[in-house]
């Protein structure tokens, strides 16, 4: 099968390309002008150059390639977005999720489309959310509202075209904010991530390798459409996993502070991130894709990455 990967230089895209090639697919990588093509070519991909926001350029590149499937991993997330200015810092990603997705779909013709969404935009409630649970429409933090609106538009466009949205959890592993040199990990090492208001936010994590494996599984199952949560098996509250991560890193134990004390520094979204997020359930993805996370929990994944030499 001829598979085009848009966003091939990202954390997940860089893993998807060699996996698809190893599975015997003909891989095309769509990259922005000026990006280094060498790693993608070395991984077995034919590189196409076009700005995803340039409708004519995308139409020309994708039209010439005539792929059977398009994997939409377009993002432009900065290494350390400011929670008080999340809408500003993710504005470029919002355009890619809306305009970029629209351009890809317009150019894709009859090709099947698989898009990357998020599994932590559910309305806060008890228990892990399945795919039929509502997204956070009722009073989301103002800085998260435009981010969520862009995600909802991406899902609308993709599913209307008969495609599949893979809702990823909090992405970790090399190249992410939770990597050894990542922005979040640096803050934990410095003792700057508190348990605000008790740290009751529930996190469903997704290792970057597990995300890539889910994409490849989805490409091979062309009758699966709609939305699927691609998350680990064990949603965990912040007050459980954060102290464990701090111990692995040899970092100070997280401080317990009232939520009101954190709000001036991180804003309403930062407080919600620490204290209100809902975890997700992966049962439907396991059934429909035959996919299983390599790391059943973030504790397993963090131990694999940081357990040796950091105690």
C-alpha positions as CSV (number, residue, x, y, z in Angstrom):
1,X,0.0,0.0,0.0
2,X,1.2,3.5,-0.7
3,X,1.0,5.6,2.5
4,X,1.6,9.3,2.8
5,X,2.7,10.6,6.2
6,X,2.1,14.3,6.9
7,X,4.1,15.5,9.9
8,X,6.7,12.8,9.3
9,X,9.5,14.7,11.1
10,X,7.6,14.8,14.5
11,X,8.0,12.5,17.4
12,X,5.4,10.0,16.2
13,X,6.0,10.5,12.5
14,X,9.7,9.7,12.9
15,X,8.7,6.3,14.3
16,X,5.8,5.6,11.9
17,X,7.9,6.0,8.7
18,X,10.4,3.1,9.4
19,X,7.6,0.9,10.8
20,X,5.5,1.3,7.7
21,X,8.5,0.7,5.5
22,X,9.4,-2.5,7.5
23,X,5.8,-3.7,7.0
24,X,6.3,-3.5,3.3
25,X,4.4,-0.3,2.5
26,X,5.6,2.3,0.0
27,X,6.0,5.3,2.3
28,X,5.8,9.0,1.2
29,X,6.8,11.7,3.7
30,X,5.3,15.1,3.4
31,X,7.6,17.8,5.0
32,X,7.8,21.5,5.1
33,X,10.3,23.3,2.9
34,X,13.7,23.6,4.7
35,X,13.3,20.5,6.8
36,X,16.1,17.9,6.8
37,X,15.1,15.0,4.5
38,X,18.0,12.7,5.2
39,X,16.6,10.7,8.1
40,X,13.4,10.1,6.3
41,X,15.1,9.0,3.1
42,X,17.4,6.7,5.2
43,X,14.3,5.2,6.7
44,X,13.0,4.2,3.3
45,X,10.6,7.1,2.5
46,X,10.2,9.1,-0.6
47,X,10.2,12.8,0.5
48,X,7.6,15.3,-0.8
49,X,8.0,18.9,0.1
50,X,5.0,21.2,0.7
51,X,3.7,23.5,3.4
52,X,0.5,21.9,4.7
53,X,-1.1,25.4,4.9
54,X,-0.5,26.0,1.2
55,X,-3.6,24.4,-0.4
56,X,-2.2,24.5,-4.0
57,X,1.2,23.0,-3.0
58,X,-0.5,20.2,-1.0
59,X,-2.9,19.4,-3.8
60,X,0.0,19.2,-6.3
61,X,2.2,17.1,-4.1
62,X,-0.4,14.7,-2.9
63,X,-2.1,14.6,-6.3
64,X,1.1,13.4,-7.9
65,X,1.8,10.9,-5.2
66,X,-1.8,9.4,-5.4
67,X,-1.5,7.6,-2.0
68,X,-3.9,4.8,-0.9
69,X,-3.8,6.2,2.7
70,X,-2.9,9.5,4.3
71,X,-1.6,9.7,7.9
72,X,-2.2,13.1,9.4
73,X,0.3,13.9,12.2
74,X,0.5,17.6,11.6
75,X,1.5,19.7,14.7
76,X,3.7,22.6,15.6
77,X,3.8,22.3,19.3
78,X,6.7,24.2,21.0
79,X,9.0,22.3,23.3
80,X,7.6,24.1,26.4
81,X,4.2,25.7,25.9
82,X,3.2,28.2,28.6
83,X,0.0,27.0,30.3
84,X,-1.0,30.7,30.9
85,X,-0.8,31.3,27.1
86,X,-1.7,27.9,25.8
87,X,-4.0,29.3,23.1
88,X,-1.2,31.5,21.7
89,X,1.4,28.8,21.8
90,X,-0.8,26.2,20.1
91,X,-2.3,28.6,17.6
92,X,-0.1,27.2,14.8
93,X,-1.0,23.7,15.7
94,X,-4.7,24.7,15.6
95,X,-4.3,26.0,12.0
96,X,-2.6,22.7,11.0
97,X,-5.4,20.7,12.6
98,X,-8.1,22.7,10.8
99,X,-6.7,24.3,7.6
100,X,-4.0,21.6,7.2
101,X,-6.4,18.8,7.6
102,X,-8.8,20.4,5.2
103,X,-6.0,20.7,2.6
104,X,-4.9,17.1,3.0
105,X,-8.5,15.8,2.7
106,X,-9.1,18.0,-0.4
107,X,-6.0,16.6,-2.0
108,X,-6.4,13.0,-0.8
109,X,-9.3,12.1,-3.1
110,X,-10.4,8.5,-2.3
111,X,-7.5,7.8,0.0
112,X,-8.3,6.7,3.5
113,X,-7.2,9.3,6.2
114,X,-6.0,8.5,9.7
115,X,-5.6,11.6,12.0
116,X,-3.9,12.2,15.3
117,X,-6.2,13.5,18.0
118,X,-6.0,13.8,21.8
119,X,-7.5,11.6,24.5
120,X,-7.4,14.1,27.4
121,X,-10.0,16.5,26.1
122,X,-12.9,14.7,27.8
123,X,-15.4,16.4,30.1
124,X,-14.2,15.9,33.6
125,X,-16.0,13.0,35.3
126,X,-15.4,9.8,37.2
127,X,-13.8,6.8,35.7
128,X,-11.9,6.3,32.4
129,X,-13.7,7.8,29.4
130,X,-14.7,5.7,26.4
131,X,-14.9,7.2,23.0
132,X,-18.6,8.0,23.3
133,X,-18.1,10.2,26.4
134,X,-18.5,13.9,25.7
135,X,-15.6,16.1,25.1
136,X,-15.0,19.1,27.4
137,X,-17.8,21.4,26.0
138,X,-19.2,22.6,29.3
139,X,-16.9,25.3,30.7
140,X,-13.4,24.3,29.6
141,X,-10.6,26.5,30.8
142,X,-10.5,29.6,28.4
143,X,-6.9,28.8,27.2
144,X,-7.9,25.2,26.3
145,X,-11.2,26.2,24.5
146,X,-9.6,27.1,21.1
147,X,-7.3,24.0,21.3
148,X,-10.3,21.8,21.9
149,X,-12.3,23.6,19.1
150,X,-9.5,22.8,16.6
151,X,-9.4,19.2,17.7
152,X,-13.1,18.9,17.3
153,X,-12.9,20.3,13.8
154,X,-10.1,17.9,12.9
155,X,-12.3,15.0,14.1
156,X,-15.3,16.3,12.2
157,X,-13.4,16.6,9.0
158,X,-11.7,13.2,9.3
159,X,-14.8,11.2,10.3
160,X,-17.0,12.9,7.7
161,X,-14.6,11.6,5.1
162,X,-14.9,8.1,6.5
163,X,-11.5,8.3,8.2
164,X,-10.2,7.3,11.6
165,X,-9.0,9.6,14.5
166,X,-6.5,8.1,17.0
167,X,-6.9,10.0,20.2
168,X,-3.4,9.8,21.9
169,X,-2.9,10.2,25.6
170,X,-0.1,12.3,27.1
171,X,2.8,11.4,24.8
172,X,6.1,10.3,26.5
173,X,9.3,8.8,25.4
174,X,12.4,10.2,23.6
175,X,11.7,13.6,21.9
176,X,8.7,14.4,24.2
177,X,8.3,16.8,27.2
178,X,8.6,13.7,29.4
179,X,12.0,12.6,27.9
180,X,15.2,12.8,30.0
181,X,15.9,16.2,28.5
182,X,12.2,17.2,28.1
183,X,10.6,20.4,29.5
184,X,8.3,18.6,31.9
185,X,11.1,16.3,33.2
186,X,13.4,19.3,33.8
187,X,10.7,21.0,35.9
188,X,10.2,17.8,37.9
189,X,14.0,17.6,38.6
190,X,13.9,21.3,39.7
191,X,11.0,20.6,42.1
192,X,8.7,23.0,40.1
193,X,5.7,20.7,39.5
194,X,3.5,20.8,42.6
195,X,0.5,18.7,43.6
196,X,-2.0,21.6,43.2
197,X,-5.3,21.1,45.0
198,X,-4.4,17.4,45.7
199,X,-3.2,16.5,42.2
200,X,-6.4,14.7,41.2
201,X,-6.0,15.0,37.5
202,X,-6.0,11.5,35.9
203,X,-3.5,10.9,33.2
204,X,-3.7,8.3,30.4
205,X,-0.2,8.1,28.8
206,X,0.9,6.9,25.4
207,X,4.5,6.0,24.7
208,X,5.6,7.3,21.3
209,X,6.4,3.8,20.1
210,X,3.0,2.6,21.1
211,X,1.4,5.5,19.2
212,X,3.4,4.6,16.1
213,X,2.4,0.9,16.4
214,X,-1.2,2.0,16.6
215,X,-0.9,4.0,13.4
216,X,0.6,1.0,11.5
217,X,-2.2,-1.2,12.9
218,X,-4.8,1.3,11.7
219,X,-3.3,1.5,8.2
220,X,-3.6,-2.3,7.9
221,X,-7.3,-2.3,9.0
222,X,-9.0,-0.1,6.4
223,X,-12.5,-0.8,7.5
224,X,-12.0,0.8,10.9
225,X,-13.3,4.3,11.2
226,X,-14.5,6.8,13.8
227,X,-12.4,7.6,16.9
228,X,-10.3,5.4,19.1
229,X,-8.4,6.0,22.3
230,X,-4.8,5.0,22.0
231,X,-3.7,5.0,25.6
232,X,-2.1,2.7,28.1
233,X,-4.1,0.3,30.3
234,X,-3.8,2.1,33.6
235,X,-5.0,5.7,34.0
236,X,-3.2,7.1,37.0
237,X,-3.9,10.2,39.1
238,X,-1.1,12.8,39.2
239,X,-0.7,12.4,43.0
240,X,0.4,8.8,42.3
241,X,2.5,8.9,39.2
242,X,4.3,12.2,39.8
243,X,6.0,11.3,43.1
244,X,7.1,8.0,41.5
245,X,8.6,9.8,38.5
246,X,10.4,12.2,40.9
247,X,11.9,9.3,42.8
248,X,13.2,7.7,39.6
249,X,14.8,11.0,38.6
250,X,16.3,11.6,42.1
251,X,14.2,14.8,42.3
252,X,12.6,16.4,45.3
253,X,9.2,15.1,46.2
254,X,6.4,17.3,44.7
255,X,5.1,20.0,47.1
256,X,1.5,20.0,48.1
257,X,-0.1,23.4,47.6
258,X,-3.6,24.8,47.4
259,X,-4.9,25.2,43.8
260,X,-5.3,28.9,44.4
261,X,-1.5,29.3,45.0
262,X,-0.7,27.7,41.6
263,X,-3.2,29.8,39.6
264,X,-1.2,33.0,39.3
265,X,1.8,31.0,37.9
266,X,0.0,28.6,35.5
267,X,-3.5,30.0,35.0
268,X,-6.8,28.1,34.9
269,X,-5.5,25.6,32.3
270,X,-2.5,24.8,34.3
271,X,-4.6,24.1,37.4
272,X,-7.0,22.0,35.4
273,X,-4.0,20.1,33.9
274,X,-2.8,19.3,37.4
275,X,-6.2,18.7,39.0
276,X,-9.1,18.0,36.7
277,X,-8.2,15.9,33.6
278,X,-10.0,12.6,33.0
279,X,-8.3,9.4,32.0
280,X,-9.4,7.3,29.0
281,X,-10.2,3.7,28.2
282,X,-8.5,1.7,25.4
283,X,-10.8,-1.3,25.1
284,X,-12.3,-0.3,21.8
285,X,-8.8,0.1,20.2
286,X,-7.7,-3.2,21.5
287,X,-10.7,-4.9,20.0
288,X,-10.8,-3.1,16.6
289,X,-7.1,-2.8,15.9
290,X,-5.7,-5.8,17.7
291,X,-3.4,-3.2,19.3
292,X,-1.7,-3.6,22.7
293,X,0.5,-1.1,24.4
294,X,4.0,-2.2,24.9
295,X,4.0,-0.3,28.2
296,X,0.7,-1.1,30.1
297,X,1.3,1.9,32.4
298,X,3.4,5.0,32.6
299,X,5.1,3.5,35.7
300,X,6.3,0.7,33.4
301,X,7.4,3.1,30.7
302,X,9.1,5.6,33.0
303,X,10.9,2.7,34.8
304,X,12.2,1.4,31.5
305,X,13.5,4.9,30.5
306,X,14.8,6.2,33.9
307,X,15.2,3.2,36.1
308,X,18.8,2.4,35.3
309,X,21.4,4.9,36.4
310,X,19.0,7.5,37.8
311,X,18.2,6.2,41.3
